[in-house]
Structures are given as C-alpha cells and as structure tokens.
Amino acid sequence: MAAVKVSSKVDERAWQDLKALAREQHQSISGVLTEAIREYVARRRVRPEVLRLLEDSMVENEELGRLLAQ
C-alpha cells in the first residue's frame, strides 16, 4: 500500500514516549504510528457496528420481545 506523508503537532511527552516505544519494539516511528492509527480507527468503528447489529436483532425479534414482556 502506498504511504502518505503527514504532518502534525503532538505533545512533547507523547512524542518522546512514542520514540521510546519504537526503539523498544525495534520498529520505525512510522510503523508504530500506522499500527496505532489502525487500532484507534478499529476501536472507534466497533460501537456503531455493534449498535447496528443490536438494532437489527431487535427488529428481527420484535414478536419475541412482546411475548417475553407479558
């Protein structure tokens, strides 16, 4: 996959922690950032997907819900 160059500002302490982590894991900073971004995006996208599945389940089982409520 093609790489994209990004530029941003981060807290100095966070940057130092990131560089230390990259060294400890024998990875490039780019590699650690890519992994972190992927994990962050995946975590943020889980909730809407779970809510959609819950809603679908409730619609599919509407009659069962009514029976259980009696």
VEXDRENLUM-634971 format. One record per residue: residue number from 0; x, y, z of N, C-alpha, C in turn. Coordinates in Angstrom, 1 decimal, decimal comma. Example, Ala and Ser with C-alpha at 12.3 -4.5 7.8 and 13.67 -1.06 7.14 Angstrom:
// VEXDRENLUM-634971
     n     n_px     n_py     n_pz    ca_px    ca_py    ca_pz     c_px     c_py     c_pz
     0     13,2     -5,7      7,8     12,3     -4,5      7,8     13,2     -3,3      7,8
     1     12,8     -2,2      7,1     13,7     -1,1      7,1     12,9      0,0      7,9
//
This chain:
// VEXDRENLUM-634971
     n     n_px     n_py     n_pz    ca_px    ca_py    ca_pz     c_px     c_py     c_pz
     0      0,8     -1,2      0,0      0,0      0,0      0,0      0,9      1,2      0,0
     1      0,4      2,2     -0,7      1,2      3,5     -0,8      1,2      4,2      0,6
     2      2,3      4,8      0,8      2,5      5,6      2,1      2,1      7,0      1,8
     3      1,5      7,7      2,9      1,1      9,0      2,8      1,9      9,8      3,8
     4      2,5     10,9      3,4      3,2     11,8      4,3      2,3     12,7      5,1
     5      2,4     12,7      6,4      1,5     13,5      7,3      2,4     14,4      8,1
     6      1,8     15,5      8,5      2,5     16,5      9,4      1,5     16,9     10,5
     7      1,9     16,9     11,7      1,0     17,3     12,8      1,8     17,7     14,0
     8      1,2     18,3     15,0      1,8     18,6     16,2      1,3     17,7     17,3
     9      2,2     17,2     18,2      1,8     16,4     19,3      2,5     16,9     20,5
    10      2,0     16,5     21,7      2,6     16,9     22,9      4,0     16,3     23,0
    11      5,0     17,0     23,5      6,4     16,6     23,6      6,5     15,3     24,3
    12      5,9     15,2     25,4      6,0     13,9     26,2      5,4     12,7     25,4
    13      4,3     12,9     24,7      3,8     11,8     23,9      4,7     11,4     22,8
    14      5,4     12,4     22,2      6,3     12,1     21,2      7,5     11,4     21,7
    15      8,0     11,7     22,9      9,2     11,0     23,5      8,8      9,6     23,8
    16      7,6      9,4     24,3      7,1      8,1     24,6      6,9      7,2     23,4
    17      6,5      7,8     22,3      6,3      7,1     21,0      7,7      6,7     20,5
    18      8,7      7,6     20,5     10,0      7,2     20,1     10,6      6,1     20,9
    19     10,4      6,2     22,2     11,0      5,1     23,1     10,3      3,8     22,8
    20      9,0      3,8     22,6      8,3      2,6     22,2      8,8      2,0     20,9
    21      9,0      2,8     19,9      9,5      2,4     18,7     10,9      1,7     18,8
    22     11,7      2,3     19,6     13,1      1,7     19,9     12,9      0,4     20,6
    23     12,1      0,3     21,6     11,9     -0,9     22,4     11,4     -2,0     21,5
    24     10,6     -1,7     20,6     10,0     -2,7     19,7     10,7     -3,0     18,4
    25     11,8     -2,2     18,3     12,7     -2,3     17,1     11,8     -2,1     15,8
    26     11,0     -1,0     15,9     10,2     -0,6     14,8     10,5      0,9     14,5
    27     10,1      1,3     13,3     10,2      2,7     12,9      9,1      3,4     13,6
    28      9,2      4,7     13,7      8,2      5,6     14,2      7,0      5,5     13,3
    29      7,2      5,5     12,0      6,1      5,3     11,0      5,4      4,0     11,3
    30      6,1      3,0     11,5      5,4      1,7     11,8      4,5      1,7     13,0
    31      5,0      2,3     14,1      4,3      2,4     15,3      3,1      3,3     15,1
    32      3,2      4,4     14,4      2,1      5,3     14,2      1,0      4,7     13,3
    33      1,5      3,9     12,3      0,5      3,3     11,4     -0,3      2,2     12,2
    34      0,4      1,5     13,1     -0,3      0,5     13,9     -1,3      1,2     14,9
    35     -0,8      2,3     15,5     -1,7      3,0     16,4     -2,9      3,6     15,8
    36     -2,7      4,1     14,6     -3,9      4,7     13,8     -4,9      3,6     13,5
    37     -4,4      2,5     13,0     -5,3      1,3     12,6     -6,1      0,9     13,9
    38     -5,4      0,7     15,0     -6,1      0,3     16,2     -7,1      1,3     16,7
    39     -6,7      2,6     16,6     -7,7      3,6     17,1     -8,9      3,6     16,2
    40     -8,7      3,6     14,9     -9,9      3,6     14,0    -10,7      2,4     14,2
    41    -10,1      1,2     14,4    -10,9      0,0     14,6    -11,7      0,1     15,9
    42    -11,1      0,6     16,9    -11,9      0,8     18,2    -13,1      1,7     18,0
    43    -12,8      2,8     17,3    -13,9      3,8     17,2    -15,0      3,3     16,3
    44    -14,7      2,4     15,4    -15,8      1,9     14,5    -16,5      0,7     15,1
    45    -16,1      0,1     16,1    -16,8     -1,0     16,7    -18,1     -0,6     17,2
    46    -18,2      0,5     17,9    -19,5      0,9     18,6    -20,6      1,0     17,6
    47    -20,5      1,8     16,5    -21,6      1,9     15,5    -22,0      0,6     14,9
    48    -21,1     -0,3     14,7    -21,4     -1,6     14,1    -22,2     -2,4     15,2
    49    -21,7     -2,4     16,4    -22,4     -3,2     17,4    -23,9     -2,6     17,6
    50    -24,0     -1,3     17,6    -25,3     -0,7     17,7    -26,2     -1,1     16,5
    51    -25,7     -1,1     15,3    -26,5     -1,5     14,2    -26,9     -3,0     14,3
    52    -26,0     -3,9     14,7    -26,4     -5,3     14,9    -27,4     -5,4     16,0
    53    -27,3     -4,7     17,1    -28,3     -4,7     18,1    -29,7     -4,3     17,6
    54    -29,7     -3,2     16,9    -31,0     -2,7     16,3    -31,6     -3,8     15,3
    55    -30,7     -4,4     14,5    -31,2     -5,4     13,6    -31,8     -6,6     14,3
    56    -31,2     -7,0     15,4    -31,6     -8,1     16,2    -33,0     -7,8     16,9
    57    -33,1     -6,5     17,3    -34,4     -6,1     18,0    -35,5     -6,1     17,0
    58    -35,3     -5,7     15,8    -36,3     -5,7     14,7    -36,7     -7,1     14,4
    59    -35,7     -8,0     14,2    -35,9     -9,4     13,9    -36,7    -10,1     14,9
    60    -36,5     -9,8     16,2    -37,1    -10,5     17,3    -38,2     -9,7     18,0
    61    -38,8     -8,8     17,3    -39,8     -7,9     17,9    -40,9     -8,7     18,6
    62    -41,4     -9,7     17,9    -42,5    -10,5     18,4    -42,1    -11,3     19,7
    63    -40,9    -11,8     19,7    -40,4    -12,5     20,9    -40,3    -11,5     22,0
    64    -39,9    -10,3     21,8    -39,8     -9,3     22,8    -41,1     -9,0     23,4
    65    -42,2     -8,9     22,6    -43,5     -8,7     23,1    -44,0     -9,9     24,0
    66    -43,7    -11,1     23,5    -44,1    -12,2     24,3    -43,4    -12,3     25,7
    67    -42,1    -12,0     25,7    -41,4    -12,0     26,9    -41,8    -10,9     27,9
    68    -42,3     -9,8     27,3    -42,8     -8,7     28,2    -44,1     -9,0     28,9
    69    -44,8    -10,0     28,4    -46,1    -10,3     29,0    -46,0    -11,0     30,3
//
